[in-house]
């Protein structure tokens, strides 16, 4: 019993210093043994609580980083139109178009922030509906046009689908991230393909590719394949982690095929029942 009490004291100190998986060894089935059992039950509860807090903190970190990351694309579009409104002589129709673009981007960003909060921090389920796929692809084209033009890369749309059951805002975000990543990996003059067919949304580039040993890790939060290149081009390593969250929420699969030096193909494969 004295031995058990001594070990309890040692275990208590280890738990206090952060070793939450620590457990007391039970030598006897007496009162001290029961105390050790209670101690172990408490240690299980503490470890479980700490794990939950750690997961919550990590999800909040992903959300905050993710929202900051998502602000970039609509802000670029809004700044472009604000600049046009200030510095160019526009017709009434062109002025109205620019103001409409700014309003649409503001509303999309507001909806997206709310949805990412529910999805990542609150772990709520999404509410997918039957939506137009050509509209989705055109929104992605509009949202990425300015960035792709600056990088000298062209986005080609190929669509044989009318509708998919999805959350339009979240899927738009996922595809913008995939197209943005593809454009960072591409050289000026290259083309990126955004395709919709069967139950698949697909982004293909002919850029620098991803090393085999890194493909499995690129959906980890804050992971970047080429840190120097990504930082240079404004990357945070969060895009694919968000894509993964959105794809999982749609009960879909994310597949990544890449050949170093010749390009990457990423597919979001939606379940057939979601059509």
C-alpha positions in Angstrom: 0.0 0.0 0.0 2.8 2.4 0.9 4.4 1.6 -2.5 1.1 2.4 -4.2 0.8 5.7 -2.3 4.4 6.6 -3.3 3.7 5.8 -7.0 0.4 7.8 -6.8 2.5 10.8 -5.7 4.9 10.4 -8.5 2.1 10.0 -11.0 0.4 13.1 -9.7 3.5 15.1 -10.3 3.9 13.7 -13.8 0.3 14.6 -14.7 0.8 18.1 -13.2 3.8 18.6 -15.5 1.8 17.7 -18.6 2.1 13.9 -19.0 -1.7 13.4 -19.2 -1.4 9.8 -20.4 0.2 8.8 -17.0 -1.6 6.1 -15.0 -1.0 4.7 -11.5 -0.2 0.9 -11.2 -2.6 -0.9 -8.9 -0.8 -3.5 -6.7 -3.4 -4.4 -4.2 -7.2 -4.7 -4.1 -7.6 -2.7 -0.8 -8.6 0.9 0.0 -5.3 2.2 -1.5 -6.0 0.2 -4.6 -9.4 1.7 -4.9 -7.9 5.2 -4.4 -5.5 4.3 -7.3 -8.5 3.2 -9.4 -10.2 6.5 -8.7 -7.0 8.4 -9.5 -6.8 6.6 -12.9 -10.5 7.4 -13.6 -9.7 11.1 -12.9 -6.6 10.9 -15.1 -8.7 9.5 -18.0 -11.2 12.4 -17.6 -8.3 15.0 -17.4 -6.7 13.6 -20.5 -10.0 13.5 -22.4 -10.7 17.1 -21.4 -7.2 18.3 -22.5 -7.5 16.5 -25.8 -10.9 18.2 -26.5 -9.5 21.7 -25.5 -6.4 21.1 -27.8 -8.7 20.0 -30.7 -10.9 23.1 -30.2 -7.9 25.4 -30.1 -6.5 23.8 -33.3 -9.9 24.2 -35.1 -10.1 27.8 -34.0 -6.6 28.4 -35.3 -7.5 26.8 -38.6 -10.7 28.9 -38.8 -8.9 32.2 -38.0 -6.1 31.4 -40.5 -8.6 30.1 -43.0 -10.9 33.2 -42.9 -7.8 35.5 -43.3 -6.7 33.3 -46.2 -10.2 33.5 -47.8 -10.3 37.3 -47.6 -7.6 37.7 -50.1 -9.5 36.7 -53.3 -12.6 38.9 -52.8 -10.5 41.8 -51.5 -8.3 41.7 -54.7 -11.5 41.9 -56.8 -13.0 44.7 -54.7 -9.8 46.7 -54.8 -9.6 46.4 -58.5 -13.2 47.7 -59.0 -12.7 50.4 -56.4 -9.6 51.5 -58.3 -11.5 51.5 -61.6 -14.3 53.6 -60.0 -11.7 56.2 -58.8 -9.3 56.3 -61.7 -11.2 55.5 -64.9 -13.8 57.3 -66.9 -16.7 54.8 -66.8 -20.1 54.9 -68.4 -23.1 54.5 -66.1 -23.4 50.9 -67.1 -19.7 50.2 -66.3 -20.0 52.0 -63.0 -23.1 49.9 -62.1 -21.3 46.7 -63.1 -18.3 47.5 -60.8 -20.5 48.4 -57.9 -22.5 45.1 -58.4 -19.2 43.1 -58.4 -18.1 44.8 -55.1 -21.5 44.1 -53.5 -21.5 40.5 -54.7 -18.0 39.9 -53.3 -18.9 41.5 -49.9 -22.0 39.3 -49.6 -20.1 36.2 -50.7 -17.4 36.9 -48.1 -20.0 37.4 -45.3 -21.8 34.1 -46.2 -18.5 32.2 -46.5 -17.2 33.4 -43.1 -20.4 32.3 -41.4 -20.3 28.9 -43.2 -16.7 28.3 -42.3 -17.4 29.2 -38.7 -20.2 26.6 -38.5 -18.2 24.0 -40.4 -14.8 24.3 -38.7 -15.4 25.6 -35.2 -18.9 24.4 -34.5 -18.7 21.2 -36.6 -22.2 21.8 -37.9 -23.4 19.9 -41.0 -23.8 21.8 -44.3 -27.1 22.2 -46.1 -26.4 21.1 -49.8 -28.9 22.0 -52.5 -29.2 21.4 -56.2 -27.2 24.2 -57.8 -26.1 25.2 -61.3 -22.6 23.9 -62.2 -22.0 26.4 -65.1 -22.8 29.3 -62.6 -20.3 27.8 -60.1 -17.5 27.6 -62.7 -18.2 31.1 -63.9 -18.0 32.5 -60.4 -14.7 30.8 -59.9 -13.5 32.2 -63.3 -14.6 35.8 -62.3 -13.0 35.5 -58.8 -9.6 34.3 -60.0 -9.4 36.3 -63.2 -7.4 39.2 -61.8 -4.8 37.0 -60.0 -4.4 34.7 -63.0 -3.9 37.6 -65.4 -1.1 38.9 -63.2 0.5 35.5 -63.3 0.1 35.2 -67.1 -2.0 31.9 -66.6 -5.2 31.1 -68.5 -8.2 29.2 -66.9 -10.1 26.9 -69.3 -13.6 25.8 -68.3 -15.0 22.4 -69.5 -18.5 21.6 -68.3 -20.9 18.7 -69.2 -22.9 19.0 -66.0 -26.0 21.1 -65.4 -26.4 20.7 -61.7 -24.9 19.2 -58.5 -26.1 18.9 -55.0 -23.7 21.1 -53.0 -23.2 24.2 -50.9 -22.4 26.7 -53.7 -20.4 29.2 -51.5 -18.2 26.5 -49.9 -17.6 24.7 -53.2 -16.8 28.0 -54.9 -14.2 28.6 -52.1 -12.7 25.1 -52.6 -12.4 25.5 -56.4 -10.9 29.0 -56.0 -8.2 27.5 -53.7 -7.4 24.7 -56.1 -7.2 27.1 -59.1 -5.1 29.5 -57.1 -2.7 26.7 -56.1 -2.5 25.5 -59.7 -1.7 29.0 -60.9 1.1 29.3 -58.3 2.6 26.0 -59.6 2.3 27.1 -63.3 4.6 29.2 -65.4 3.4 32.3 -67.4 1.8 31.1 -70.6 0.5 27.9 -69.2 -3.2 26.8 -69.0 -5.2 25.4 -66.1 -8.3 23.3 -66.7 -11.4 23.4 -64.5 -13.7 20.6 -65.5 -17.1 19.3 -64.4 -18.3 15.9 -65.6 -20.1 12.8 -64.1 -19.9 13.5 -60.4 -16.5 15.1 -60.5 -15.1 18.6 -60.2 -11.5 18.6 -61.5 -8.6 21.0 -61.6 -5.6 20.2 -63.8 -2.3 22.1 -64.2 0.9 21.5 -66.1 3.1 23.1 -63.5 5.9 22.1 -61.2 4.1 19.1 -59.6 4.3 17.8 -56.0 7.0 15.3 -54.7 5.5 11.9 -54.0 6.3 11.9 -50.3 4.5 15.2 -49.8 1.2 14.5 -51.5 -0.3 12.8 -48.4 0.7 15.8 -46.2 -0.5 18.7 -48.3 -4.0 18.8 -46.8 -2.5 19.3 -43.3 -3.2 22.8 -41.9 -0.4 25.2 -42.6 1.6 22.7 -44.6 3.4 24.1 -47.7 5.2 22.0 -50.3 7.6 24.7 -51.3 7.8 27.2 -48.5 10.0 29.7 -50.3 7.9 29.7 -53.4 4.6 29.8 -51.5 5.7 32.7 -49.3 7.0 34.6 -52.4 3.6 34.2 -54.0 1.6 35.0 -50.8 0.8 31.4 -49.7 -0.2 30.4 -46.2 -0.5 26.7 -46.7 -4.1 26.7 -45.6 -5.9 26.4 -48.9 -5.9 22.6 -49.2 -6.7 22.1 -45.5 -9.9 24.2 -46.1 -10.6 22.3 -49.4 -10.3 19.0 -47.4 -12.8 20.3 -44.8 -15.3 21.4 -47.5 -14.9 18.1 -49.4 -15.4 16.0 -46.3 -18.5 18.0 -45.3 -20.0 17.1 -48.8 -19.3 13.4 -48.0 -17.0 13.5 -51.1 -13.5 12.3 -51.8 -10.4 14.4 -52.7 -7.9 12.7 -54.9 -4.5 14.1 -55.8 -2.3 12.8 -58.7 0.9 14.6 -59.3 4.1 14.1 -61.4 7.1 16.2 -60.4 7.9 18.6 -63.2 4.8 17.9 -65.3 1.7 18.9 -63.3 -1.0 18.0 -60.9 -4.6 16.7 -61.2 -7.0 17.2 -58.2 -10.5 15.8 -58.2 -13.4 16.3 -55.9 -15.5 13.2 -56.4 -19.1 13.7 -55.1 -21.2 10.8 -54.0 -23.6 9.7 -56.8 -26.6 9.9 -54.4 -25.9 13.7 -54.0 -26.8 14.3 -57.7 
